[in-house]
Amino acid sequence: MPEEIEALFEEMIRHQRAKLLALARTLNPRITEDDVLSPDDFPELIRDPRFSWEDGVLAGLLSAQMAVRAAYRDQSSVGPVSGKQ
């Protein structure tokens, strides 16, 4: 994957993780970065629709990053993608 695209994904993911942690800490000030990775352990996070939304945004960014990486990896191993099946 081109470095610019990878850097953009990393920046967006870093920003979203910080946003998610800040929101989680408004619900429980003792939440850590690791706690946000397992929100099921914190009912106050699971019940909050804003947290669920922002967590979904993060999951979407991570999924998109993996998909783009896979597409570039596949393209580089077999040549340019023609779009034909």
PDB file of N, CA, C and O in Angstrom:
ATOM      1  N   MET A   1       0.858  -1.163   0.000  1.00  0.00           N
ATOM      2  CA  MET A   1       0.000   0.000   0.000  1.00  0.00           C
ATOM      3  C   MET A   1       0.906   1.228   0.000  1.00  0.00           C
ATOM      4  O   MET A   1       1.898   1.265   0.728  1.00  0.00           O
ATOM      5  N   PRO A   2       0.579   2.220  -0.799  1.00  0.00           N
ATOM      6  CA  PRO A   2       1.387   3.439  -0.802  1.00  0.00           C
ATOM      7  C   PRO A   2       1.475   4.045   0.603  1.00  0.00           C
ATOM      8  O   PRO A   2       0.517   4.008   1.375  1.00  0.00           O
ATOM      9  N   GLU A   3       2.634   4.597   0.906  1.00  0.00           N
ATOM     10  CA  GLU A   3       2.886   5.141   2.236  1.00  0.00           C
ATOM     11  C   GLU A   3       1.897   6.239   2.623  1.00  0.00           C
ATOM     12  O   GLU A   3       1.528   6.353   3.792  1.00  0.00           O
ATOM     13  N   GLU A   4       1.463   7.049   1.651  1.00  0.00           N
ATOM     14  CA  GLU A   4       0.530   8.138   1.965  1.00  0.00           C
ATOM     15  C   GLU A   4      -0.808   7.591   2.448  1.00  0.00           C
ATOM     16  O   GLU A   4      -1.406   8.125   3.381  1.00  0.00           O
ATOM     17  N   ILE A   5      -1.266   6.533   1.811  1.00  0.00           N
ATOM     18  CA  ILE A   5      -2.551   5.942   2.199  1.00  0.00           C
ATOM     19  C   ILE A   5      -2.427   5.290   3.571  1.00  0.00           C
ATOM     20  O   ILE A   5      -3.304   5.443   4.421  1.00  0.00           O
ATOM     21  N   GLU A   6      -1.342   4.569   3.780  1.00  0.00           N
ATOM     22  CA  GLU A   6      -1.113   3.940   5.088  1.00  0.00           C
ATOM     23  C   GLU A   6      -1.046   5.000   6.187  1.00  0.00           C
ATOM     24  O   GLU A   6      -1.627   4.823   7.258  1.00  0.00           O
ATOM     25  N   ALA A   7      -0.346   6.087   5.928  1.00  0.00           N
ATOM     26  CA  ALA A   7      -0.227   7.161   6.922  1.00  0.00           C
ATOM     27  C   ALA A   7      -1.592   7.792   7.202  1.00  0.00           C
ATOM     28  O   ALA A   7      -1.905   8.113   8.349  1.00  0.00           O
ATOM     29  N   LEU A   8      -2.395   7.968   6.169  1.00  0.00           N
ATOM     30  CA  LEU A   8      -3.731   8.539   6.352  1.00  0.00           C
ATOM     31  C   LEU A   8      -4.590   7.625   7.219  1.00  0.00           C
ATOM     32  O   LEU A   8      -5.249   8.092   8.148  1.00  0.00           O
ATOM     33  N   PHE A   9      -4.587   6.329   6.921  1.00  0.00           N
ATOM     34  CA  PHE A   9      -5.341   5.391   7.751  1.00  0.00           C
ATOM     35  C   PHE A   9      -4.856   5.435   9.190  1.00  0.00           C
ATOM     36  O   PHE A   9      -5.669   5.488  10.112  1.00  0.00           O
ATOM     37  N   GLU A  10      -3.554   5.414   9.398  1.00  0.00           N
ATOM     38  CA  GLU A  10      -3.001   5.424  10.756  1.00  0.00           C
ATOM     39  C   GLU A  10      -3.424   6.685  11.505  1.00  0.00           C
ATOM     40  O   GLU A  10      -3.770   6.618  12.684  1.00  0.00           O
ATOM     41  N   GLU A  11      -3.401   7.823  10.837  1.00  0.00           N
ATOM     42  CA  GLU A  11      -3.813   9.077  11.472  1.00  0.00           C
ATOM     43  C   GLU A  11      -5.300   9.052  11.836  1.00  0.00           C
ATOM     44  O   GLU A  11      -5.682   9.456  12.934  1.00  0.00           O
ATOM     45  N   MET A  12      -6.126   8.579  10.918  1.00  0.00           N
ATOM     46  CA  MET A  12      -7.559   8.512  11.175  1.00  0.00           C
ATOM     47  C   MET A  12      -7.870   7.548  12.320  1.00  0.00           C
ATOM     48  O   MET A  12      -8.714   7.840  13.168  1.00  0.00           O
ATOM     49  N   ILE A  13      -7.194   6.410  12.343  1.00  0.00           N
ATOM     50  CA  ILE A  13      -7.411   5.421  13.397  1.00  0.00           C
ATOM     51  C   ILE A  13      -6.926   5.952  14.743  1.00  0.00           C
ATOM     52  O   ILE A  13      -7.604   5.780  15.756  1.00  0.00           O
ATOM     53  N   ARG A  14      -5.775   6.588  14.761  1.00  0.00           N
ATOM     54  CA  ARG A  14      -5.249   7.175  15.996  1.00  0.00           C
ATOM     55  C   ARG A  14      -6.226   8.225  16.544  1.00  0.00           C
ATOM     56  O   ARG A  14      -6.499   8.265  17.744  1.00  0.00           O
ATOM     57  N   HIS A  15      -6.743   9.065  15.656  1.00  0.00           N
ATOM     58  CA  HIS A  15      -7.702  10.096  16.063  1.00  0.00           C
ATOM     59  C   HIS A  15      -8.974   9.457  16.621  1.00  0.00           C
ATOM     60  O   HIS A  15      -9.485   9.894  17.652  1.00  0.00           O
ATOM     61  N   GLN A  16      -9.485   8.433  15.950  1.00  0.00           N
ATOM     62  CA  GLN A  16     -10.724   7.797  16.393  1.00  0.00           C
ATOM     63  C   GLN A  16     -10.526   7.072  17.727  1.00  0.00           C
ATOM     64  O   GLN A  16     -11.416   7.091  18.577  1.00  0.00           O
ATOM     65  N   ARG A  17      -9.376   6.440  17.913  1.00  0.00           N
ATOM     66  CA  ARG A  17      -9.104   5.788  19.207  1.00  0.00           C
ATOM     67  C   ARG A  17      -9.079   6.820  20.336  1.00  0.00           C
ATOM     68  O   ARG A  17      -9.614   6.571  21.416  1.00  0.00           O
ATOM     69  N   ALA A  18      -8.462   7.972  20.089  1.00  0.00           N
ATOM     70  CA  ALA A  18      -8.415   9.030  21.100  1.00  0.00           C
ATOM     71  C   ALA A  18      -9.819   9.562  21.396  1.00  0.00           C
ATOM     72  O   ALA A  18     -10.165   9.813  22.550  1.00  0.00           O
ATOM     73  N   LYS A  19     -10.609   9.726  20.360  1.00  0.00           N
ATOM     74  CA  LYS A  19     -11.982  10.205  20.518  1.00  0.00           C
ATOM     75  C   LYS A  19     -12.808   9.204  21.327  1.00  0.00           C
ATOM     76  O   LYS A  19     -13.577   9.591  22.207  1.00  0.00           O
ATOM     77  N   LEU A  20     -12.644   7.930  21.027  1.00  0.00           N
ATOM     78  CA  LEU A  20     -13.371   6.879  21.726  1.00  0.00           C
ATOM     79  C   LEU A  20     -12.961   6.829  23.199  1.00  0.00           C
ATOM     80  O   LEU A  20     -13.817   6.701  24.073  1.00  0.00           O
ATOM     81  N   LEU A  21     -11.668   6.929  23.478  1.00  0.00           N
ATOM     82  CA  LEU A  21     -11.189   6.916  24.855  1.00  0.00           C
ATOM     83  C   LEU A  21     -11.714   8.130  25.627  1.00  0.00           C
ATOM     84  O   LEU A  21     -12.133   7.998  26.777  1.00  0.00           O
ATOM     85  N   ALA A  22     -11.692   9.291  25.011  1.00  0.00           N
ATOM     86  CA  ALA A  22     -12.192  10.502  25.677  1.00  0.00           C
ATOM     87  C   ALA A  22     -13.675  10.357  26.009  1.00  0.00           C
ATOM     88  O   ALA A  22     -14.106  10.730  27.100  1.00  0.00           O
ATOM     89  N   LEU A  23     -14.450   9.823  25.083  1.00  0.00           N
ATOM     90  CA  LEU A  23     -15.874   9.605  25.335  1.00  0.00           C
ATOM     91  C   LEU A  23     -16.060   8.590  26.456  1.00  0.00           C
ATOM     92  O   LEU A  23     -16.875   8.803  27.354  1.00  0.00           O
ATOM     93  N   ALA A  24     -15.316   7.494  26.413  1.00  0.00           N
ATOM     94  CA  ALA A  24     -15.423   6.466  27.452  1.00  0.00           C
ATOM     95  C   ALA A  24     -15.111   7.054  28.826  1.00  0.00           C
ATOM     96  O   ALA A  24     -15.746   6.691  29.816  1.00  0.00           O
ATOM     97  N   ARG A  25     -14.151   7.945  28.888  1.00  0.00           N
ATOM     98  CA  ARG A  25     -13.766   8.539  30.172  1.00  0.00           C
ATOM     99  C   ARG A  25     -14.808   9.525  30.692  1.00  0.00           C
ATOM    100  O   ARG A  25     -14.820   9.831  31.884  1.00  0.00           O
ATOM    101  N   THR A  26     -15.678  10.026  29.826  1.00  0.00           N
ATOM    102  CA  THR A  26     -16.793  10.840  30.337  1.00  0.00           C
ATOM    103  C   THR A  26     -17.810   9.950  31.033  1.00  0.00           C
ATOM    104  O   THR A  26     -18.556  10.412  31.897  1.00  0.00           O
ATOM    105  N   LEU A  27     -17.844   8.685  30.664  1.00  0.00           N
ATOM    106  CA  LEU A  27     -18.768   7.727  31.262  1.00  0.00           C
ATOM    107  C   LEU A  27     -18.172   7.038  32.483  1.00  0.00           C
ATOM    108  O   LEU A  27     -18.892   6.671  33.412  1.00  0.00           O
ATOM    109  N   ASN A  28     -16.854   6.865  32.475  1.00  0.00           N
ATOM    110  CA  ASN A  28     -16.143   6.246  33.592  1.00  0.00           C
ATOM    111  C   ASN A  28     -14.703   6.777  33.551  1.00  0.00           C
ATOM    112  O   ASN A  28     -13.917   6.349  32.706  1.00  0.00           O
ATOM    113  N   PRO A  29     -14.357   7.687  34.436  1.00  0.00           N
ATOM    114  CA  PRO A  29     -13.041   8.331  34.388  1.00  0.00           C
ATOM    115  C   PRO A  29     -11.849   7.383  34.562  1.00  0.00           C
ATOM    116  O   PRO A  29     -10.720   7.750  34.238  1.00  0.00           O
ATOM    117  N   ARG A  30     -12.085   6.177  35.067  1.00  0.00           N
ATOM    118  CA  ARG A  30     -10.979   5.241  35.291  1.00  0.00           C
ATOM    119  C   ARG A  30     -10.697   4.334  34.102  1.00  0.00           C
ATOM    120  O   ARG A  30      -9.809   3.485  34.171  1.00  0.00           O
ATOM    121  N   ILE A  31     -11.435   4.503  33.020  1.00  0.00           N
ATOM    122  CA  ILE A  31     -11.251   3.667  31.820  1.00  0.00           C
ATOM    123  C   ILE A  31      -9.849   3.892  31.251  1.00  0.00           C
ATOM    124  O   ILE A  31      -9.363   5.020  31.174  1.00  0.00           O
ATOM    125  N   THR A  32      -9.217   2.792  30.857  1.00  0.00           N
ATOM    126  CA  THR A  32      -7.900   2.865  30.223  1.00  0.00           C
ATOM    127  C   THR A  32      -8.030   2.542  28.735  1.00  0.00           C
ATOM    128  O   THR A  32      -9.094   2.129  28.271  1.00  0.00           O
ATOM    129  N   GLU A  33      -6.948   2.732  27.999  1.00  0.00           N
ATOM    130  CA  GLU A  33      -6.948   2.381  26.572  1.00  0.00           C
ATOM    131  C   GLU A  33      -7.262   0.900  26.382  1.00  0.00           C
ATOM    132  O   GLU A  33      -8.007   0.536  25.473  1.00  0.00           O
ATOM    133  N   ASP A  34      -6.704   0.054  27.226  1.00  0.00           N
ATOM    134  CA  ASP A  34      -6.974  -1.379  27.135  1.00  0.00           C
ATOM    135  C   ASP A  34      -8.431  -1.703  27.441  1.00  0.00           C
ATOM    136  O   ASP A  34      -9.006  -2.604  26.832  1.00  0.00           O
ATOM    137  N   ASP A  35      -9.034  -0.971  28.384  1.00  0.00           N
ATOM    138  CA  ASP A  35     -10.430  -1.201  28.726  1.00  0.00           C
ATOM    139  C   ASP A  35     -11.354  -0.962  27.536  1.00  0.00           C
ATOM    140  O   ASP A  35     -12.352  -1.660  27.355  1.00  0.00           O
ATOM    141  N   VAL A  36     -11.007   0.022  26.740  1.00  0.00           N
ATOM    142  CA  VAL A  36     -11.840   0.361  25.571  1.00  0.00           C
ATOM    143  C   VAL A  36     -11.836  -0.783  24.548  1.00  0.00           C
ATOM    144  O   VAL A  36     -12.774  -0.928  23.764  1.00  0.00           O
ATOM    145  N   LEU A  37     -10.775  -1.588  24.566  1.00  0.00           N
ATOM    146  CA  LEU A  37     -10.711  -2.728  23.653  1.00  0.00           C
ATOM    147  C   LEU A  37     -11.665  -3.844  24.057  1.00  0.00           C
ATOM    148  O   LEU A  37     -12.008  -4.694  23.236  1.00  0.00           O
ATOM    149  N   SER A  38     -12.098  -3.847  25.321  1.00  0.00           N
ATOM    150  CA  SER A  38     -13.045  -4.849  25.831  1.00  0.00           C
ATOM    151  C   SER A  38     -14.202  -4.153  26.532  1.00  0.00           C
ATOM    152  O   SER A  38     -14.358  -4.286  27.746  1.00  0.00           O
ATOM    153  N   PRO A  39     -15.011  -3.418  25.789  1.00  0.00           N
ATOM    154  CA  PRO A  39     -16.065  -2.627  26.432  1.00  0.00           C
ATOM    155  C   PRO A  39     -17.153  -3.471  27.097  1.00  0.00           C
ATOM    156  O   PRO A  39     -17.913  -2.956  27.917  1.00  0.00           O
ATOM    157  N   ASP A  40     -17.239  -4.759  26.758  1.00  0.00           N
ATOM    158  CA  ASP A  40     -18.260  -5.609  27.364  1.00  0.00           C
ATOM    159  C   ASP A  40     -18.108  -5.702  28.878  1.00  0.00           C
ATOM    160  O   ASP A  40     -19.061  -6.043  29.579  1.00  0.00           O
ATOM    161  N   ASP A  41     -16.929  -5.405  29.379  1.00  0.00           N
ATOM    162  CA  ASP A  41     -16.699  -5.452  30.821  1.00  0.00           C
ATOM    163  C   ASP A  41     -17.225  -4.219  31.547  1.00  0.00           C
ATOM    164  O   ASP A  41     -17.172  -4.148  32.775  1.00  0.00           O
ATOM    165  N   PHE A  42     -17.735  -3.245  30.788  1.00  0.00           N
ATOM    166  CA  PHE A  42     -18.182  -1.979  31.373  1.00  0.00           C
ATOM    167  C   PHE A  42     -19.594  -1.654  30.892  1.00  0.00           C
ATOM    168  O   PHE A  42     -19.771  -1.123  29.795  1.00  0.00           O
ATOM    169  N   PRO A  43     -20.595  -1.969  31.706  1.00  0.00           N
ATOM    170  CA  PRO A  43     -21.989  -1.741  31.300  1.00  0.00           C
ATOM    171  C   PRO A  43     -22.274  -0.305  30.878  1.00  0.00           C
ATOM    172  O   PRO A  43     -23.083  -0.071  29.981  1.00  0.00           O
ATOM    173  N   GLU A  44     -21.613   0.658  31.522  1.00  0.00           N
ATOM    174  CA  GLU A  44     -21.861   2.055  31.171  1.00  0.00           C
ATOM    175  C   GLU A  44     -21.432   2.364  29.738  1.00  0.00           C
ATOM    176  O   GLU A  44     -22.009   3.246  29.102  1.00  0.00           O
ATOM    177  N   LEU A  45     -20.438   1.658  29.225  1.00  0.00           N
ATOM    178  CA  LEU A  45     -20.024   1.844  27.831  1.00  0.00           C
ATOM    179  C   LEU A  45     -21.019   1.181  26.889  1.00  0.00           C
ATOM    180  O   LEU A  45     -21.436   1.776  25.896  1.00  0.00           O
ATOM    181  N   ILE A  46     -21.391  -0.034  27.202  1.00  0.00           N
ATOM    182  CA  ILE A  46     -22.289  -0.799  26.333  1.00  0.00           C
ATOM    183  C   ILE A  46     -23.656  -0.129  26.217  1.00  0.00           C
ATOM    184  O   ILE A  46     -24.279  -0.173  25.156  1.00  0.00           O
ATOM    185  N   ARG A  47     -24.119   0.481  27.285  1.00  0.00           N
ATOM    186  CA  ARG A  47     -25.444   1.124  27.273  1.00  0.00           C
ATOM    187  C   ARG A  47     -25.453   2.448  26.524  1.00  0.00           C
ATOM    188  O   ARG A  47     -26.522   2.929  26.148  1.00  0.00           O
ATOM    189  N   ASP A  48     -24.302   3.042  26.299  1.00  0.00           N
ATOM    190  CA  ASP A  48     -24.267   4.380  25.699  1.00  0.00           C
ATOM    191  C   ASP A  48     -24.241   4.305  24.179  1.00  0.00           C
ATOM    192  O   ASP A  48     -23.291   3.774  23.603  1.00  0.00           O
ATOM    193  N   PRO A  49     -25.271   4.830  23.521  1.00  0.00           N
ATOM    194  CA  PRO A  49     -25.319   4.750  22.050  1.00  0.00           C
ATOM    195  C   PRO A  49     -24.200   5.538  21.365  1.00  0.00           C
ATOM    196  O   PRO A  49     -23.766   5.169  20.274  1.00  0.00           O
ATOM    197  N   ARG A  50     -23.734   6.612  21.992  1.00  0.00           N
ATOM    198  CA  ARG A  50     -22.629   7.383  21.404  1.00  0.00           C
ATOM    199  C   ARG A  50     -21.354   6.546  21.375  1.00  0.00           C
ATOM    200  O   ARG A  50     -20.619   6.551  20.388  1.00  0.00           O
ATOM    201  N   PHE A  51     -21.100   5.823  22.476  1.00  0.00           N
ATOM    202  CA  PHE A  51     -19.920   4.964  22.517  1.00  0.00           C
ATOM    203  C   PHE A  51     -20.027   3.876  21.461  1.00  0.00           C
ATOM    204  O   PHE A  51     -19.061   3.596  20.751  1.00  0.00           O
ATOM    205  N   SER A  52     -21.194   3.266  21.357  1.00  0.00           N
ATOM    206  CA  SER A  52     -21.383   2.203  20.352  1.00  0.00           C
ATOM    207  C   SER A  52     -21.145   2.739  18.941  1.00  0.00           C
ATOM    208  O   SER A  52     -20.530   2.071  18.110  1.00  0.00           O
ATOM    209  N   TRP A  53     -21.637   3.944  18.679  1.00  0.00           N
ATOM    210  CA  TRP A  53     -21.450   4.555  17.361  1.00  0.00           C
ATOM    211  C   TRP A  53     -19.964   4.789  17.074  1.00  0.00           C
ATOM    212  O   TRP A  53     -19.457   4.388  16.026  1.00  0.00           O
ATOM    213  N   GLU A  54     -19.280   5.433  18.002  1.00  0.00           N
ATOM    214  CA  GLU A  54     -17.861   5.749  17.799  1.00  0.00           C
ATOM    215  C   GLU A  54     -17.012   4.472  17.727  1.00  0.00           C
ATOM    216  O   GLU A  54     -16.032   4.424  16.983  1.00  0.00           O
ATOM    217  N   ASP A  55     -17.376   3.455  18.483  1.00  0.00           N
ATOM    218  CA  ASP A  55     -16.685   2.172  18.412  1.00  0.00           C
ATOM    219  C   ASP A  55     -16.894   1.547  17.029  1.00  0.00           C
ATOM    220  O   ASP A  55     -15.981   0.944  16.466  1.00  0.00           O
ATOM    221  N   GLY A  56     -18.102   1.698  16.494  1.00  0.00           N
ATOM    222  CA  GLY A  56     -18.382   1.216  15.145  1.00  0.00           C
ATOM    223  C   GLY A  56     -17.586   1.957  14.082  1.00  0.00           C
ATOM    224  O   GLY A  56     -17.141   1.355  13.105  1.00  0.00           O
ATOM    225  N   VAL A  57     -17.406   3.252  14.266  1.00  0.00           N
ATOM    226  CA  VAL A  57     -16.584   4.033  13.331  1.00  0.00           C
ATOM    227  C   VAL A  57     -15.157   3.503  13.344  1.00  0.00           C
ATOM    228  O   VAL A  57     -14.548   3.334  12.288  1.00  0.00           O
ATOM    229  N   LEU A  58     -14.618   3.238  14.533  1.00  0.00           N
ATOM    230  CA  LEU A  58     -13.269   2.688  14.638  1.00  0.00           C
ATOM    231  C   LEU A  58     -13.185   1.322  13.954  1.00  0.00           C
ATOM    232  O   LEU A  58     -12.240   1.050  13.214  1.00  0.00           O
ATOM    233  N   ALA A  59     -14.165   0.475  14.202  1.00  0.00           N
ATOM    234  CA  ALA A  59     -14.173  -0.847  13.564  1.00  0.00           C
ATOM    235  C   ALA A  59     -14.223  -0.717  12.044  1.00  0.00           C
ATOM    236  O   ALA A  59     -13.574  -1.486  11.334  1.00  0.00           O
ATOM    237  N   GLY A  60     -14.980   0.241  11.548  1.00  0.00           N
ATOM    238  CA  GLY A  60     -15.060   0.468  10.110  1.00  0.00           C
ATOM    239  C   GLY A  60     -13.731   0.924   9.526  1.00  0.00           C
ATOM    240  O   GLY A  60     -13.332   0.467   8.455  1.00  0.00           O
ATOM    241  N   LEU A  61     -13.051   1.817  10.219  1.00  0.00           N
ATOM    242  CA  LEU A  61     -11.740   2.280   9.751  1.00  0.00           C
ATOM    243  C   LEU A  61     -10.733   1.134   9.715  1.00  0.00           C
ATOM    244  O   LEU A  61      -9.965   1.002   8.762  1.00  0.00           O
ATOM    245  N   LEU A  62     -10.742   0.310  10.756  1.00  0.00           N
ATOM    246  CA  LEU A  62      -9.822  -0.827  10.792  1.00  0.00           C
ATOM    247  C   LEU A  62     -10.137  -1.824   9.677  1.00  0.00           C
ATOM    248  O   LEU A  62      -9.226  -2.370   9.053  1.00  0.00           O
ATOM    249  N   SER A  63     -11.417  -2.058   9.429  1.00  0.00           N
ATOM    250  CA  SER A  63     -11.810  -2.959   8.348  1.00  0.00           C
ATOM    251  C   SER A  63     -11.408  -2.413   6.983  1.00  0.00           C
ATOM    252  O   SER A  63     -10.930  -3.155   6.124  1.00  0.00           O
ATOM    253  N   ALA A  64     -11.603  -1.117   6.792  1.00  0.00           N
ATOM    254  CA  ALA A  64     -11.226  -0.498   5.522  1.00  0.00           C
ATOM    255  C   ALA A  64      -9.717  -0.575   5.314  1.00  0.00           C
ATOM    256  O   ALA A  64      -9.253  -0.845   4.206  1.00  0.00           O
ATOM    257  N   GLN A  65      -8.956  -0.341   6.373  1.00  0.00           N
ATOM    258  CA  GLN A  65      -7.499  -0.425   6.278  1.00  0.00           C
ATOM    259  C   GLN A  65      -7.075  -1.839   5.855  1.00  0.00           C
ATOM    260  O   GLN A  65      -6.222  -2.003   4.982  1.00  0.00           O
ATOM    261  N   MET A  66      -7.671  -2.843   6.476  1.00  0.00           N
ATOM    262  CA  MET A  66      -7.321  -4.225   6.122  1.00  0.00           C
ATOM    263  C   MET A  66      -7.723  -4.557   4.688  1.00  0.00           C
ATOM    264  O   MET A  66      -6.991  -5.247   3.979  1.00  0.00           O
ATOM    265  N   ALA A  67      -8.875  -4.070   4.264  1.00  0.00           N
ATOM    266  CA  ALA A  67      -9.341  -4.342   2.909  1.00  0.00           C
ATOM    267  C   ALA A  67      -8.429  -3.696   1.866  1.00  0.00           C
ATOM    268  O   ALA A  67      -8.106  -4.313   0.851  1.00  0.00           O
ATOM    269  N   VAL A  68      -8.020  -2.466   2.118  1.00  0.00           N
ATOM    270  CA  VAL A  68      -7.133  -1.770   1.178  1.00  0.00           C
ATOM    271  C   VAL A  68      -5.760  -2.449   1.151  1.00  0.00           C
ATOM    272  O   VAL A  68      -5.163  -2.605   0.087  1.00  0.00           O
ATOM    273  N   ARG A  69      -5.270  -2.849   2.312  1.00  0.00           N
ATOM    274  CA  ARG A  69      -3.996  -3.570   2.338  1.00  0.00           C
ATOM    275  C   ARG A  69      -4.093  -4.868   1.524  1.00  0.00           C
ATOM    276  O   ARG A  69      -3.198  -5.187   0.742  1.00  0.00           O
ATOM    277  N   ALA A  70      -5.168  -5.595   1.714  1.00  0.00           N
ATOM    278  CA  ALA A  70      -5.346  -6.857   0.986  1.00  0.00           C
ATOM    279  C   ALA A  70      -5.448  -6.613  -0.515  1.00  0.00           C
ATOM    280  O   ALA A  70      -4.884  -7.365  -1.310  1.00  0.00           O
ATOM    281  N   ALA A  71      -6.162  -5.568  -0.899  1.00  0.00           N
ATOM    282  CA  ALA A  71      -6.299  -5.265  -2.323  1.00  0.00           C
ATOM    283  C   ALA A  71      -4.950  -4.930  -2.941  1.00  0.00           C
ATOM    284  O   ALA A  71      -4.633  -5.393  -4.036  1.00  0.00           O
ATOM    285  N   TYR A  72      -4.158  -4.131  -2.246  1.00  0.00           N
ATOM    286  CA  TYR A  72      -2.825  -3.797  -2.765  1.00  0.00           C
ATOM    287  C   TYR A  72      -1.921  -5.022  -2.800  1.00  0.00           C
ATOM    288  O   TYR A  72      -1.150  -5.204  -3.743  1.00  0.00           O
ATOM    289  N   ARG A  73      -2.016  -5.863  -1.770  1.00  0.00           N
ATOM    290  CA  ARG A  73      -1.196  -7.073  -1.732  1.00  0.00           C
ATOM    291  C   ARG A  73      -1.579  -8.006  -2.888  1.00  0.00           C
ATOM    292  O   ARG A  73      -0.711  -8.528  -3.588  1.00  0.00           O
ATOM    293  N   ASP A  74      -2.884  -8.205  -3.078  1.00  0.00           N
ATOM    294  CA  ASP A  74      -3.344  -9.071  -4.163  1.00  0.00           C
ATOM    295  C   ASP A  74      -2.962  -8.502  -5.523  1.00  0.00           C
ATOM    296  O   ASP A  74      -2.550  -9.243  -6.416  1.00  0.00           O
ATOM    297  N   GLN A  75      -3.095  -7.205  -5.679  1.00  0.00           N
ATOM    298  CA  GLN A  75      -2.770  -6.554  -6.947  1.00  0.00           C
ATOM    299  C   GLN A  75      -1.286  -6.690  -7.255  1.00  0.00           C
ATOM    300  O   GLN A  75      -0.905  -6.920  -8.403  1.00  0.00           O
ATOM    301  N   SER A  76      -0.457  -6.550  -6.244  1.00  0.00           N
ATOM    302  CA  SER A  76       0.979  -6.628  -6.494  1.00  0.00           C
ATOM    303  C   SER A  76       1.442  -8.055  -6.763  1.00  0.00           C
ATOM    304  O   SER A  76       2.479  -8.260  -7.394  1.00  0.00           O
ATOM    305  N   SER A  77       0.679  -9.051  -6.289  1.00  0.00           N
ATOM    306  CA  SER A  77       1.095 -10.437  -6.514  1.00  0.00           C
ATOM    307  C   SER A  77       0.626 -10.985  -7.860  1.00  0.00           C
ATOM    308  O   SER A  77       1.209 -11.944  -8.366  1.00  0.00           O
ATOM    309  N   VAL A  78      -0.431 -10.388  -8.458  1.00  0.00           N
ATOM    310  CA  VAL A  78      -0.927 -10.891  -9.731  1.00  0.00           C
ATOM    311  C   VAL A  78      -0.933  -9.842 -10.830  1.00  0.00           C
ATOM    312  O   VAL A  78      -1.364 -10.130 -11.946  1.00  0.00           O
ATOM    313  N   GLY A  79      -0.474  -8.655 -10.547  1.00  0.00           N
ATOM    314  CA  GLY A  79      -0.479  -7.591 -11.539  1.00  0.00           C
ATOM    315  C   GLY A  79      -1.703  -6.709 -11.377  1.00  0.00           C
ATOM    316  O   GLY A  79      -2.468  -6.890 -10.430  1.00  0.00           O
ATOM    317  N   PRO A  80      -1.905  -5.763 -12.278  1.00  0.00           N
ATOM    318  CA  PRO A  80      -3.023  -4.823 -12.179  1.00  0.00           C
ATOM    319  C   PRO A  80      -4.369  -5.551 -12.259  1.00  0.00           C
ATOM    320  O   PRO A  80      -4.525  -6.544 -12.969  1.00  0.00           O
ATOM    321  N   VAL A  81      -5.323  -5.022 -11.510  1.00  0.00           N
ATOM    322  CA  VAL A  81      -6.676  -5.567 -11.511  1.00  0.00           C
ATOM    323  C   VAL A  81      -7.435  -4.977 -12.697  1.00  0.00           C
ATOM    324  O   VAL A  81      -7.483  -3.758 -12.859  1.00  0.00           O
ATOM    325  N   SER A  82      -8.026  -5.832 -13.523  1.00  0.00           N
ATOM    326  CA  SER A  82      -8.709  -5.344 -14.719  1.00  0.00           C
ATOM    327  C   SER A  82     -10.159  -4.993 -14.464  1.00  0.00           C
ATOM    328  O   SER A  82     -10.754  -4.251 -15.245  1.00  0.00           O
ATOM    329  N   GLY A  83     -10.744  -5.505 -13.395  1.00  0.00           N
ATOM    330  CA  GLY A  83     -12.150  -5.233 -13.134  1.00  0.00           C
ATOM    331  C   GLY A  83     -13.056  -6.210 -13.833  1.00  0.00           C
ATOM    332  O   GLY A  83     -14.270  -6.156 -13.638  1.00  0.00           O
ATOM    333  N   LYS A  84     -12.511  -7.115 -14.654  1.00  0.00           N
ATOM    334  CA  LYS A  84     -13.322  -8.109 -15.359  1.00  0.00           C
ATOM    335  C   LYS A  84     -13.302  -9.413 -14.592  1.00  0.00           C
ATOM    336  O   LYS A  84     -12.326  -9.744 -13.919  1.00  0.00           O
ATOM    337  N   GLN A  85     -14.398 -10.149 -14.704  1.00  0.00           N
ATOM    338  CA  GLN A  85     -14.472 -11.445 -14.039  1.00  0.00           C
ATOM    339  C   GLN A  85     -14.627 -12.558 -15.022  1.00  0.00           C
ATOM    340  O   GLN A  85     -14.706 -13.722 -14.630  1.00  0.00           O
TER     341      GLN A  85
END
